[in-house]
Amino acid sequence: MQISVLSGGAAQGLLEAVGDAFERQTGYRIAGSFGAVGAMRAKLLAGSPADLLILTSAMISDLARQGQVEAASAEDIGVVRTALAVPSGEQAPRIDSAEALGQSVRAASALFFPDPQQATAGIHFAKVLAALGIAAPELAQKANIHANGKAAMRALAQAGGGRALGCTQATEILSTPGVRLIGPLPAPHELATVYSVGLSVRAPAPEAARALKALLTAPATRDLRARLGFEPL
C-alpha cells in the first residue's frame, strides 16, 4: 500500500526522514512526487492523484478556496528560509550584507538555482539578481537553472574546484550531500516562506494521509524539522 504526496522540494528531506517510521506505523509507503511548488500545483489541477499536498501556505490556502484541498485539514509545518550554499569543502564567500552578496554573486564562477518561473526560491532569486543589477549577458554566462532546488544542489555538489554558488530553500541544501549551507539571503533580499500540509479532497487513502500529516506536524518531530531547516512559526 502507498500514499501519494505532491510536495514542493523543500519538504523532500523531511518526508524521506520519516518514511520508514511511517511505513512501520501504518503499513503505507510514501510515494512522493517532488518539484517546484508551481509544478506540483499544476499536476494536481491536471488530475494527478494525491492524498496529501505540501506546498507554500499561500498555495494550500488558494487550493482550499478552489475546493481542491480540505480547508480544515491545512496545517503549517514551519518556516523555510531561502539560502545560499557552496560545494562541501569550498570556501564560503561573504553574504552578510546586500553589498557583500552582490560582490560574491559577481565573483561566482557559476550560479545554481531552481526554475525562476515556478520554484519559490528560483522566482525570488531571479528578483534578487535583478535588484543587484546582474545584467542578462552576465547572468547567461553563469546561470545553471534546474527544475527544482534539489536538482540544483546536486549539480552544485559536482561543481567543486571553482567559485560556484547556489541558492534555494535551506531545507534542500541541508538534505543534499556534497553542499554546505552558508546562510540565508541578507536584508533586504531575505525570504522566509511558510510551508503547509493539507489533504486532497480526492484522497484515495484519507486516513493514512491524516496519519502522515499528524507525524509531520507533531511535537515529537519538532527537533527533526528544525535540523532539516524548518523553523517554528
GIJOVEN-V562200 format. One record per residue. RES is the residue in three letters. PHI is phi as a letter, one per 30 degrees, with the letter a starting at -180 (NA if undefined). Layout:
# GIJOVEN-V562200
res=RES phi=PHI
res=RES phi=PHI
This chain:
# GIJOVEN-V562200
res=MET phi=NA
res=GLN phi=b
res=ILE phi=c
res=SER phi=c
res=VAL phi=b
res=LEU phi=c
res=SER phi=b
res=GLY phi=d
res=GLY phi=d
res=ALA phi=e
res=ALA phi=c
res=GLN phi=d
res=GLY phi=d
res=LEU phi=d
res=LEU phi=d
res=GLU phi=d
res=ALA phi=d
res=VAL phi=c
res=GLY phi=e
res=ASP phi=d
res=ALA phi=d
res=PHE phi=d
res=GLU phi=d
res=ARG phi=d
res=GLN phi=d
res=THR phi=c
res=GLY phi=i
res=TYR phi=c
res=ARG phi=c
res=ILE phi=d
res=ALA phi=c
res=GLY phi=c
res=SER phi=c
res=PHE phi=c
res=GLY phi=l
res=ALA phi=e
res=VAL phi=e
res=GLY phi=d
res=ALA phi=d
res=MET phi=d
res=ARG phi=d
res=ALA phi=d
res=LYS phi=d
res=LEU phi=d
res=LEU phi=d
res=ALA phi=d
res=GLY phi=j
res=SER phi=d
res=PRO phi=d
res=ALA phi=a
res=ASP phi=c
res=LEU phi=b
res=LEU phi=b
res=ILE phi=b
res=LEU phi=b
res=THR phi=d
res=SER phi=e
res=ALA phi=d
res=MET phi=d
res=ILE phi=d
res=SER phi=d
res=ASP phi=d
res=LEU phi=d
res=ALA phi=d
res=ARG phi=d
res=GLN phi=d
res=GLY phi=i
res=GLN phi=c
res=VAL phi=b
res=GLU phi=d
res=ALA phi=e
res=ALA phi=d
res=SER phi=d
res=ALA phi=d
res=GLU phi=b
res=ASP phi=d
res=ILE phi=c
res=GLY phi=l
res=VAL phi=c
res=VAL phi=b
res=ARG phi=c
res=THR phi=d
res=ALA phi=b
res=LEU phi=c
res=ALA phi=b
res=VAL phi=b
res=PRO phi=e
res=SER phi=e
res=GLY phi=j
res=GLU phi=c
res=GLN phi=d
res=ALA phi=d
res=PRO phi=d
res=ARG phi=d
res=ILE phi=b
res=ASP phi=d
res=SER phi=a
res=ALA phi=d
res=GLU phi=d
res=ALA phi=d
res=LEU phi=d
res=GLY phi=e
res=GLN phi=d
res=SER phi=d
res=VAL phi=d
res=ARG phi=d
res=ALA phi=d
res=ALA phi=d
res=SER phi=d
res=ALA phi=a
res=LEU phi=b
res=PHE phi=c
res=PHE phi=a
res=PRO phi=d
res=ASP phi=e
res=PRO phi=d
res=GLN phi=c
res=GLN phi=b
res=ALA phi=c
res=THR phi=e
res=ALA phi=d
res=GLY phi=d
res=ILE phi=e
res=HIS phi=d
res=PHE phi=d
res=ALA phi=d
res=LYS phi=d
res=VAL phi=d
res=LEU phi=d
res=ALA phi=d
res=ALA phi=d
res=LEU phi=d
res=GLY phi=i
res=ILE phi=d
res=ALA phi=d
res=ALA phi=e
res=PRO phi=d
res=GLU phi=d
res=LEU phi=d
res=ALA phi=d
res=GLN phi=d
res=LYS phi=c
res=ALA phi=d
res=ASN phi=b
res=ILE phi=c
res=HIS phi=b
res=ALA phi=d
res=ASN phi=a
res=GLY phi=d
res=LYS phi=d
res=ALA phi=d
res=ALA phi=d
res=MET phi=d
res=ARG phi=d
res=ALA phi=d
res=LEU phi=d
res=ALA phi=d
res=GLN phi=d
res=ALA phi=c
res=GLY phi=d
res=GLY phi=i
res=GLY phi=b
res=ARG phi=b
res=ALA phi=d
res=LEU phi=b
res=GLY phi=b
res=CYS phi=b
res=THR phi=a
res=GLN phi=d
res=ALA phi=e
res=THR phi=d
res=GLU phi=d
res=ILE phi=d
res=LEU phi=d
res=SER phi=c
res=THR phi=c
res=PRO phi=d
res=GLY phi=j
res=VAL phi=b
res=ARG phi=b
res=LEU phi=d
res=ILE phi=c
res=GLY phi=k
res=PRO phi=d
res=LEU phi=d
res=PRO phi=d
res=ALA phi=d
res=PRO phi=c
res=HIS phi=c
res=GLU phi=d
res=LEU phi=b
res=ALA phi=b
res=THR phi=c
res=VAL phi=d
res=TYR phi=c
res=SER phi=b
res=VAL phi=b
res=GLY phi=a
res=LEU phi=d
res=SER phi=d
res=VAL phi=d
res=ARG phi=c
res=ALA phi=e
res=PRO phi=d
res=ALA phi=b
res=PRO phi=d
res=GLU phi=d
res=ALA phi=d
res=ALA phi=d
res=ARG phi=d
res=ALA phi=d
res=LEU phi=d
res=LYS phi=e
res=ALA phi=d
res=LEU phi=d
res=LEU phi=d
res=THR phi=c
res=ALA phi=d
res=PRO phi=e
res=ALA phi=d
res=THR phi=c
res=ARG phi=d
res=ASP phi=d
res=LEU phi=d
res=ARG phi=e
res=ALA phi=d
res=ARG phi=d
res=LEU phi=c
res=GLY phi=j
res=PHE phi=c
res=GLU phi=d
res=PRO phi=d
res=LEU phi=d
